[in-house]
Amino acid sequence: MGPALLYSRVLAGRGVPHAFTTRAGGISAGIFASLNFGNPGDLKPEERDPLSNIHANFAGVLNAIGCGDRELVQVHQVHGGVVHVVCPGAAAHPGPSDTRADALVTCDGARALAVRIADCAPVLIASTDGRTVAAVHAGWRGVVAGVVRNALAALRAEDGVQYFVAAVGPCLSVMHFEIGPEVAAEFEREFGPTTPHLRPGPRGRPLLDLKGALREQLEQAGVREVDVMPHCTYADAERFFSHRRDAGRTGRMAAVIGVKG
């Protein structure tokens, strides 16, 4: 069968090719079964999902969204706020390795952008005309680093477009995102001491509403429509990988987007 994909109504309604992957419909095996896009960094070489599997899984997704002839561009994700702009006619990266960043922006119709996730939130953004797009990897560190704001600033600088829509994909839900007091303090600095994105937890530790925090940042940055998808990576083991649930021994989903054709 083909890859089992999720789509955003706001992006699909504007004809923007995109997808949020699940863990179903690929060729990977074992803890990576089956639609996997990455390896935990601490696995031994013999335990890792072969790159040939990952490349084949990506090819299946790109074909499914009508971008099979486009170059796939990714970044070396570091849980920060840096944005990598992929320019038409230029190499995808300035050096031999993937750029260290957590967001990608392009107006190049020959490229597709992807980020990988396994509990952090994928955010896909498009101008309302579909001419410029961004893929963002946003965990709690990315939120407080302003990665979504930075991506929107880069989008606006790219060709002067001002109006955007966005989708926040599957990630940890608030009921499964227990944090420590140091992380709560970072969110209070970002959103204020009465932020609704922090809630009391059953074990006396705060719970973080990552999706709500991202919605607020997107709306404050002027995004006209935000589609927050309801899925929780931790709660649905049949459909999603989860770094937290599986103690790090798990695969990665992907979020992919391209300029409207």
ZAMARGU-4260 file (C-alpha; in steps of 0.2 Angstrom, whole numbers, plus 5000, padded with zeros to 4 digits):
<rodrens>
0) 5000/5000/5000 | 5005/5018/4998 | 5010/5030/5012 | 4996/5034/5025 | 4996/5053/5025
5) 4987/5067/5033 | 4983/5084/5025 | 4978/5101/5031 | 4962/5108/5025 | 4969/5126/5024
10) 4984/5121/5013 | 4974/5109/5002 | 4961/5122/4999 | 4974/5133/4991 | 4981/5119/4981
15) 4998/5118/4990 | 5006/5101/4989 | 5010/5095/5007 | 5008/5080/5019 | 5010/5075/5037
20) 5016/5057/5037 | 5010/5044/5049 | 5021/5028/5053 | 5011/5017/5040 | 5014/5013/5022
25) 5032/5012/5021 | 5046/4999/5019 | 5055/5000/5035 | 5055/4986/5048 | 5057/4983/5067
30) 5055/4998/5078 | 5055/5009/5062 | 5040/5000/5055 | 5036/5006/5042 | 5036/5024/5035
35) 5051/5030/5044 | 5062/5045/5040 | 5076/5046/5053 | 5087/5037/5066 | 5090/5040/5084
40) 5107/5047/5086 | 5113/5035/5099 | 5109/5019/5089 | 5123/5007/5084 | 5126/5006/5065
45) 5118/4989/5064 | 5103/4994/5073 | 5099/5009/5062 | 5086/5010/5048 | 5096/5009/5031
50) 5096/5026/5022 | 5090/5016/5007 | 5074/5013/5016 | 5072/5031/5021 | 5075/5037/5004
55) 5062/5025/4997 | 5050/5031/5010 | 5053/5049/5005 | 5051/5045/4987 | 5034/5037/4990
60) 5028/5053/4999 | 5034/5065/4986 | 5025/5055/4972 | 5009/5054/4983 | 5008/5073/4984
65) 5013/5076/4966 | 5031/5082/4969 | 5040/5066/4963 | 5051/5077/4951 | 5056/5089/4964
70) 5073/5090/4974 | 5070/5086/4992 | 5078/5098/5004 | 5081/5095/5023 | 5091/5103/5037
75) 5101/5097/5051 | 5089/5100/5065 | 5096/5107/5081 | 5080/5113/5091 | 5084/5132/5088
80) 5077/5147/5079 | 5088/5147/5063 | 5079/5148/5046 | 5087/5141/5030 | 5081/5150/5014
85) 5082/5139/4998 | 5085/5150/4983 | 5080/5146/4965 | 5095/5142/4954 | 5107/5140/4969
90) 5113/5125/4978 | 5101/5118/4992 | 5115/5121/5005 | 5131/5132/5005 | 5142/5118/5010
95) 5143/5099/5008 | 5132/5095/5023 | 5114/5100/5027 | 5113/5117/5035 | 5110/5117/5054
100) 5093/5125/5056 | 5075/5121/5061 | 5065/5129/5047 | 5066/5130/5028 | 5059/5143/5016
105) 5058/5143/4997 | 5049/5150/4982 | 5057/5137/4971 | 5045/5126/4962 | 5059/5114/4959
110) 5061/5110/4977 | 5051/5102/4991 | 5055/5105/5009 | 5054/5093/5024 | 5056/5092/5043
115) 5057/5077/5054 | 5047/5074/5070 | 5044/5062/5084 | 5034/5072/5097 | 5040/5090/5092
120) 5027/5100/5081 | 5029/5101/5062 | 5022/5118/5056 | 5019/5120/5037 | 5016/5138/5031
125) 5011/5145/5014 | 5007/5162/5007 | 4989/5163/5002 | 4994/5162/4984 | 5005/5147/4987
130) 5020/5155/4979 | 5031/5154/4995 | 5031/5140/5008 | 5040/5135/5024 | 5042/5119/5034
135) 5046/5121/5053 | 5052/5109/5066 | 5046/5117/5083 | 5048/5109/5100 | 5048/5119/5116
140) 5065/5126/5113 | 5060/5131/5095 | 5045/5140/5102 | 5055/5150/5115 | 5068/5153/5101
145) 5055/5161/5090 | 5057/5149/5075 | 5040/5152/5069 | 5042/5171/5069 | 5058/5169/5061
150) 5051/5158/5047 | 5037/5171/5044 | 5050/5185/5043 | 5060/5175/5030 | 5045/5172/5020
155) 5040/5190/5020 | 5057/5195/5015 | 5058/5182/5001 | 5046/5191/4989 | 5036/5203/4999
160) 5021/5192/5002 | 5012/5197/5018 | 4998/5185/5020 | 5000/5167/5025 | 4990/5151/5031
165) 4998/5138/5042 | 4995/5120/5049 | 5002/5113/5065 | 5003/5094/5063 | 5003/5079/5075
170) 5014/5081/5090 | 5013/5078/5109 | 4997/5084/5116 | 4995/5094/5132 | 4990/5079/5143
175) 5006/5070/5138 | 5019/5084/5138 | 5025/5085/5156 | 5039/5098/5159 | 5050/5104/5173
180) 5050/5121/5181 | 5064/5127/5171 | 5054/5125/5155 | 5039/5132/5163 | 5049/5148/5167
185) 5055/5149/5149 | 5036/5149/5143 | 5031/5162/5156 | 5045/5173/5150 | 5039/5171/5132
190) 5020/5171/5135 | 5017/5179/5152 | 5015/5173/5170 | 4996/5169/5167 | 4999/5160/5150
195) 4985/5146/5146 | 4998/5136/5138 | 5004/5129/5155 | 4992/5119/5165 | 4994/5109/5182
200) 4999/5091/5180 | 4993/5076/5190 | 5010/5073/5197 | 5013/5091/5202 | 5023/5096/5187
205) 5016/5107/5173 | 5009/5102/5157 | 5013/5111/5141 | 5001/5115/5127 | 5013/5115/5113
210) 5000/5117/5099 | 4991/5131/5108 | 5008/5141/5110 | 5011/5139/5092 | 4994/5144/5087
215) 4996/5160/5097 | 5013/5164/5089 | 5007/5161/5072 | 4991/5172/5075 | 5001/5186/5083
220) 5013/5186/5068 | 4998/5189/5057 | 4994/5172/5050 | 4976/5173/5043 | 4971/5155/5046
225) 4979/5142/5057 | 4974/5124/5056 | 4979/5114/5072 | 4977/5095/5069 | 4970/5085/5083
230) 4982/5070/5083 | 4994/5066/5098 | 5010/5056/5094 | 5011/5049/5111 | 4993/5043/5113
235) 4992/5034/5096 | 5005/5021/5095 | 4998/5012/5080 | 4998/5028/5070 | 5013/5038/5076
240) 5031/5036/5082 | 5035/5045/5099 | 5052/5049/5106 | 5045/5051/5124 | 5033/5036/5123
245) 5046/5024/5116 | 5061/5030/5126 | 5070/5036/5111 | 5070/5020/5102 | 5059/5025/5088
250) 5057/5032/5070 | 5053/5049/5064 | 5038/5056/5054 | 5040/5070/5042 | 5031/5085/5036
255) 5033/5090/5018 | 5028/5105/5008 | 5031/5112/4990 | 5026/5128/4981 | 5010/5127/4972
260) 5012/5120/4954
</rodrens>
